C-alpha cells in the first residue's frame, strides 16, 4: 500500500480532498492533495487501483453502471472526470457548467440522476451516466 500512496505517507503532508464509498460498501475511494486518487477494497484493506490526475480532486461520487464500478471525480477547476473505479486507467472529461466552477456533486440513490451545483448558485440535474443530458435546473 505504501508504494501506491508514495513515500509521503505518514509524514503529515498528504491530505484527503475527496472521499466516497461504493453503494455496496466494498470499495473506498479517496483523492489527495498531491493529485493521487486511490481505490481500496474495504474487506481486504488492499489498494485495487490508483491514478494521478492532472489537477487535485475536490469531490468524488461512485455508482454502478452495466455491472462496472464507475467513479466521478470533481477536480479543483470544476470539471468532472469519469473512470472505471476499479481500474482508473483512463480518465474522461465529461462535464462542467458552462460559465462557472462546479463546487459539489451527487448521484441520487437510484443511480439515474446526477446533480451538480456551482459557484453561481445553480443546481443542474442530469441523466446518469450520460450527464451531458440535462433534465432540469
N, C-alpha and C positions, 0 to 999 in steps of 0.2 A: 504494500500500500504506500509506503514512503516513496518508492520510485515514481508512482503515478502522481503523487502530490508534490514532488520536488523536495529539495533539501531544506526548504524554509519551514517545514512542518515542525511545530513545537517552539519556534523562535519568536512567536508573538506578532509577526508582521503579516501573516495571512489572515484575511478577514472574509467571512461568508457574506456575499452581497445578494445572493438569491438562494432560496431553499424551497423545495417541494417534494412531495412523495407521490408515488403512483396510487391510484384509487384502491388497488388491492392491498397496498401497504408493503409490498415486497421490495420495491425499489425506492431509493432516496437519491435525489439529485441536488447538487449544490454548485453554485457559481461563486468564485472567489475574486478578490480584488486584483489578483495577478492575471485575470482573464481565463483561468482554468475552469472547466466545467467537468464534474465528476459524477458518475453513477455508481452507487453501492448496492449490493444485494444485502438487504437488512438481515436475512437469516444467516448467511454465511459470513457476513461482515467483510466481503471481498469487493475490490474495485472491479466492476464489469467493463467500464469504458471511461475514457477521459479524452478531453479535447481542449485545444487552446483556441479561443475566439480572437477576432481582431479587436474587439472592444469588450470592456468589462460587463458582465451580466448584472442587470438591475432587478430582474424578476424572472420567475420560471413557473410554468404550469405543465402538467402532463396529462395525457389521455391515451386511450387505446383506440386505434383505428385499423380495421381489417386485420385484427389479431396482432398488430405491432404496437409496441410502446412508443408513443410519439412525444417528444419534448419540445416545447416552445420556450424560447429564451428572449427576454426583452433586454436589448443592450443599452448602454449608457446614452447613446444618441437617440433612443426612442424607436428603434427599428425592431421588428420581430423576426427572429430566426427560427427555423424548424429543422429537426433531425430525428433519425431513429434513436430513441433514448438509450437503447442497449448497445448501440454501435458507435454513434456520434462520429461517423467517418466523414459525412458530407453535410454541411450546413447550407440551407437555402434561405435567402431573404424573401419573406413572403408578405410583409406588410409594414405599414406605418400610416399614421394620419397625415394627410396632405401637407398641412401648414403648421403642425405642432408636434411636440415631442410626447410620445406615449409615456405615461407615468405608472400605469398598472394594468393588469390583465387577469382574466379568469375564464375558466371553462365551466359552463353550467353542469350540474351533476349528471344530467342525462347525456352529456357529451356532444350535443348537437348545436350549441350556441357558444360563440367566443365573444367575450365582452372586453372592450378596452376603453380606457379613459386617457385624456391628455391634459396638458397644462392650461388649455383654454376652456376647461370645464365641460368638454364634450364627451359624451359616452356613446360608443359605437357598438352596435350589436350585429354580429356577422354569423354566417353559417360556419359550422365547423365540420371538417377540417379546412374547407375552402374559404378562408377568412377574407378573401377579396370580394366575396359576395355579401354585400351589406343588406341586412334585414331591416334595421331601424336605427335611428339616432335618439 
